[in-house]
Amino acid sequence: MSACEADLADLLREVQQMLDGVPIRGVISDGQHSIRKAVQTALPDVPYQLCHFHYLREAAKPVYEADRYAKKELKKQIRGVRPIERAV
């Protein structure tokens, strides 16, 4: 267990104690490994979920990269047209 994970687990336990009587129904985070492990350690019966924004951002990365590559290739082709346009 890393120091960061241990510190986070301690913090989660402290929050749980402060919320005496209020159940923690779930935990949502950006997916950082130390947070995931700390939740698993301190709150083993509490469901964990990746934040929708971060999940969708990761899911869209391949499409974004493909689009960026296509844009770059298209610009290469268009650059050759400019001198022709200027001549006309």
C-alpha positions as CSV (number, residue, x, y, z in Angstrom):
1,M,0.0,0.0,0.0
2,S,1.4,3.4,-1.0
3,A,1.6,6.3,1.4
4,C,-0.9,8.2,-0.6
5,E,-3.3,5.3,-0.6
6,A,-3.0,4.9,3.1
7,D,-3.5,8.6,3.7
8,L,-6.6,8.6,1.6
9,A,-8.0,5.4,3.3
10,D,-7.5,7.1,6.7
11,L,-9.3,10.2,5.4
12,L,-12.2,8.1,4.1
13,R,-12.5,6.4,7.5
14,E,-12.4,9.8,9.3
15,V,-15.2,11.1,7.0
16,Q,-17.2,7.9,7.6
17,Q,-16.9,8.4,11.4
18,M,-17.9,12.1,11.1
19,L,-21.0,11.1,9.2
20,D,-22.0,8.9,12.0
21,G,-25.3,7.3,11.1
22,V,-25.3,8.7,7.5
23,P,-24.6,5.8,5.1
24,I,-22.1,6.2,2.3
25,R,-23.9,4.7,-0.7
26,G,-21.2,5.1,-3.3
27,V,-18.0,6.8,-4.3
28,I,-17.3,8.5,-7.6
29,S,-13.8,9.7,-8.6
30,D,-11.6,10.4,-11.6
31,G,-10.2,6.9,-11.5
32,Q,-6.9,7.6,-9.9
33,H,-5.5,4.3,-8.7
34,S,-4.7,5.4,-5.2
35,I,-8.3,6.6,-4.7
36,R,-9.7,3.3,-6.1
37,K,-7.5,1.3,-3.8
38,A,-8.2,3.5,-0.8
39,V,-11.9,3.1,-1.3
40,Q,-11.5,-0.6,-1.6
41,T,-9.5,-0.6,1.6
42,A,-11.5,1.8,3.8
43,L,-15.0,1.1,2.4
44,P,-14.9,-2.4,1.0
45,D,-18.7,-2.8,0.8
46,V,-19.3,0.6,-0.9
47,P,-19.7,0.6,-4.7
48,Y,-17.1,2.6,-6.6
49,Q,-17.7,4.3,-10.0
50,L,-15.7,6.3,-12.4
51,C,-16.9,9.8,-13.0
52,H,-19.0,10.0,-16.2
53,F,-17.0,12.9,-17.6
54,H,-13.7,11.1,-17.2
55,Y,-15.2,7.8,-18.5
56,L,-16.6,9.5,-21.6
57,R,-13.4,11.4,-22.2
58,E,-11.4,8.2,-22.1
59,A,-13.9,6.5,-24.4
60,A,-13.7,9.4,-26.9
61,K,-9.9,9.5,-27.1
62,P,-9.5,7.0,-30.1
63,V,-12.1,9.0,-32.1
64,Y,-10.5,12.3,-31.2
65,E,-7.0,11.0,-32.2
66,A,-8.4,9.6,-35.5
67,D,-10.1,12.9,-36.3
68,R,-6.9,14.9,-35.4
69,Y,-4.9,12.7,-37.8
70,A,-7.5,13.1,-40.6
71,K,-7.4,16.9,-40.1
72,K,-3.6,16.9,-40.4
73,E,-3.7,14.8,-43.6
74,L,-6.4,17.0,-45.1
75,K,-4.4,20.1,-44.4
76,K,-1.4,18.6,-46.1
77,Q,-3.4,18.1,-49.3
78,I,-5.0,21.5,-49.2
79,R,-1.7,23.3,-48.8
80,G,-0.8,22.3,-52.4
81,V,-4.0,24.0,-53.7
82,R,-3.1,27.5,-52.4
83,P,-0.4,28.2,-54.9
84,I,-2.7,27.1,-57.7
85,E,-5.5,29.3,-56.4
86,R,-3.1,32.3,-56.2
87,A,-1.9,31.7,-59.8
88,V,-5.5,31.7,-61.1
